C-alpha cells in the first residue's frame, strides 16, 4: 500500500524524534492519503451505492402509488407525518424527496454505513498488519487517531450528500419543482427550499458524529475489523430499540439517536431550534466522551499488528 510505503520511507526508529518537524503539510498529506484509501475501497463505494439507491426506490414507489391520482398512503388526510416525514408532499414538489430520503435513511442505513467505516478505521489496519507501519512513519498515535476520525467525519458528510443529491435528481425527474409549503403552512421559494435542504443535509451529517466516535472507540478495542463493525452496528440497533421502550423514557434524551429527526424543525416557520440544539450538543458530548476513550485506549495499546 502506497500510504504504508511512504510512511516507512520517511520513518525513523523512534517516535519522538521523527514526530518533531512534521508540520501541517505532512498532517494534510496523511489525511489526504487516508481519504483516498477510504473512498477507493470497494466496500465504501458499495455503501455509497446502496445509499444512493434508497431515494431512487422511494421516488419510484411514490410515483407508482400516485400514478392513478391518489395520494401517498391511499389518500389519508393532510398533515400527519410520521412514516417517512414529508412523504405526502413529494408528489407536489420533488424537493420533498430530499427530506423524505434523509428521514428514511437516518434511522438505520446512514448510521450503519458510518458504523462500518468507523469500526474498521483502526481494527482494519491492525487486522491487515499495516498499523505498525503507519505508526513507524511516524504519524504519532494521537495524530493518526485524529486523522482517522476526520476521515470518518468526511464519510459522514459524503454519505449524507450522496443521499440528498440522489433524491434531488430523482425528485426533479419524477415530480414538479417550485415553491414549497413548510410544515407551518407558509410558502417559501424554491431557492430558499434548496438552501434549507443543504442545511438539513449538514445537520444530518453532524448528527452522525456521535456514532462515528463510538465506532472509532470500538475499533481501538479489537484487532478484528469485522468484530468492530459488527459491534458498532449491534450497539446502533440496541440503542434504537431502547429508544422505543416507553419505560425508559427518562433515558431517551441521552441516546445519541433520540433527536436525529429534529432536522424536520428546519422546515418550520419560524425554525424550532430547541431540539436541533439538543441534538448537536448531544452529538458533541458523545464525540468528546468516546473520542477521549478511544485516545486513552489507543495511546496505551500494545500494537502487535
N, C-alpha and C positions, 0 to 999 in steps of 0.2 A: 504494500500500500504506500503510495507516494507520501502521504502525510507522515507515516512512520519513518520512511527513509530520510525525509527531510529533517525530521526531528533528530534521528540518530546521528546524522552527519554534522549537526550543529551542537550536539551534546557534549558535555564534559562528564567526568566520572562522578561529580558531586552535585548537590542541589544548589547550595548557596552561591557558589562562585559562578555557576552557569546562569543562574537566575538573574544575578545582578547584570544590569546593562540591557536587559530585554525590555525595550520600551514599548510605547503604544503601537508602533507599526508592527512589531513582532506579535503582539497580542491580537491585533487585527488580522494578521496573517493566519494565526491559529484559528480564530473564529471563522474566517473565510474558508479554511480547509475543512472545518467541522461542518459548515453549512453545505459545502459541495458534496462531502461524503454522505451526509444525511439525505439530501434531496436527490442523490443519484441512486440510492438503494431502491431495488425493485419493490421492497415492502412499503417504503414510503410512497412511491408512485402509485402502488395498488391502493393504499389507504386514501390518497387524494382522489383517485379514480372512483372509488366507492362513494366518497362524499360528494363528488360532482354528479354522480348518477341519481342521488336521492331527490334533488329538485326536479330532475327530468321525469322521474317516476311520479312524483306528486303532481307536477303540472299536467302530465298526460292523463292521470287518473281523474283530476278535476275536469279537464276538458271533455273526457268521455262521459263523466257523470252528468255534466251540464249540457251535453250536446242536444238534448231534447227541450232545452229551455228551462229545466228545473234548477233549483238552487242546490248547493252542496249540502249533502245530508238529507236530501229528499224534501227540501222546501221548508224546513223549520224556520222560524222567525228570526228575528233580527239580530240581536247583538250578542248572543251569548257566547261565548267564546272560548270555551276550552277546546279541546280537540286539537289539531294544531291551531295556535292562535292565528287570527286573521284569515283563515281559510275561506270563510264565507264571502270575503271581499275579493278573492283572486279573480273571479270572472269579470268584475267591474274594472279592475286595474291590475295589470301584470306585475306591478311593483310589489304588490302584497305577497307575491310568491316568494320574494326575498325574505320577508318576515316569517312567513309560514315555514319555509325550508329551515331557517335558523332555529325556529321553535321546535321543529320536528327532529333535528339532528342534535340539538344541545343536550337533551337528557341522556343520550347514550352514544350515538355514533361519533360525535366530535370528541367527547372526553375519552372514549375508548381508544380512538386514534392517538390522542395525546398520551394516554397511559402506555400504549405500546412503544412509542418513541422515547418517552421519559424513562420507562422501565429498562429499556435496552441501552441507555446512554452510557452508564458505567459498567454494568454487568456484561453487556455485549462485548465491550472491549476486553474485559477480563476473560470471558469465555473464548474469544478469538486469539488470546495471547498477545494482544497489542498494547495493553495498558501500561506495562513496564516500559515499553519503548517511548510511549507518549510522555511518561514522567522523566525518562532519561534525557529528553530533548534539550533542555529541561523546561517543561512548562510550569512546574510547580503545582502542587496539588490544589491549592486554592484557585489559582488562575485557570487550571484545567476544569475544575468543577464549575466555576462561573461561566466559562465558555460553553460547557455542556448545557447549562441551564439556559443561557442566552439562545442557544440553538433550538432548544425545545420551545422557548417562547416564540422564536421566529416561526417554528412549525405551527404553533397555535394560531398566529396571525395568518399564515399562508392557508391553513386548512379552512379557517373561517371565511377568508376572502374567496376561496375556491367555491364554497357553498353559495356565497352571496352572488358571485359573478355568474355561476351556472344558473342560479334561479332567475337572475335578471335577464339573461339571454333567453331562457325558455319562456319566461313571462312575456317578454317583448314579442316572441314569435307566435305564441298561442293566444294572447289576450291583449286587449287595448291598453294603451298607456295614456296618462294625462293627469289632471288634478286628482287628488285623493282626499278621502274623508278620514280624519283622525278618529281615535276611539271616543273622543269627546264630542264628535259630531261637527267639528269645524272643518273648513276646506283649506287645503294648502296646495301650493303649486307643485308641479312635477319636479322642478329643480330642488325645492325645499324637501320634497319627499326623498329624492336621491341623497341629499345631504344627511337626512335622518337615517336613511338606510346605511350609509357609510358609518355614521356614529354608532348605530346599533351593532354593526359588524365589529367595530373596535371594542365595544363593551362586551360582546360575546367572547372575543379573543381574550380580553382581560379577565373574564370570568373563569378562564381555564388555567390561570397561573397557579391556583391552589392545587389542583390535581397534578399539574406539572411538577411542583415542588415535592408533593407526596410521592410521585413516581420516581423522581430522582433519588429521594431518600431510600426508598425500597431497593433501588438499583445499587446502592452502596452496601447493602446487607448481604448480597449473594454474588457469586461468580457465574451464575446461570442467567442469561438474558431471558430465556423462556420463562423461568420461575419468577423473575422480577416483573415481566409483562403480565403474566397470569395473576400474580398477587395484586398488582395495581388495579387491573380490571376487576378482580374479585372484590377489592375494597370499594371500588366505584359502585358496583352493583349492590353491595351490602348497605352503603350509605344511602343509596336511592331507595332501598326497601325501608330502611329505618325512618327515612323522612316521610314515609306514607303511613306510619303507625300512629294513630291518634294518642295512644297512651304515652308516647314520647314527645308530646307537643312542646314541653319545656326545653327539650334539647334541639328541636328542629332549627332554631335560629343560628345554631353553632355548626350545622352541617354545611360543608362547602357548596353543596348543590341547592340549598334552600332558596336562595334568591336569584337563581340563574335566569328565570323567566321574567325578572323585573325589567328586562330591556324593553318590554312592551310599554312601559310607562313613558318611554321616549316618543310614543305615538299619541300622547295625550296633549291637550292644550288647555292650560299650561302643563309643562312636563312635571310629573311627580318624581321628586328626587330622593325621597326618603329611602325606599328600598334599593334604589340604584347605589346610593352612597353606602348603605349597609353591605351590599354585595361586594363592592370594590374594597371596602375596608376588611371584610372577612377574607377575601382572596389574599390581600396583603398580609393579614395575620397568618394564614396558612403558609404563605411563601416564606415569611420570616421564621416561623417555628420549624417547619420541615426543611427549609433551606439551611438553617443553623444546625439541625440534627444531621443532615447529610454532610455538612462541612466537618462536624465533630467526628462522625464515623469515618469519613474518607481520609481525613488527615492523620487519624490514628490507626488506620487499617494496614495490615501487612499485605503488600502487593506481591503475590506469588505467580501471577499470570500476566 
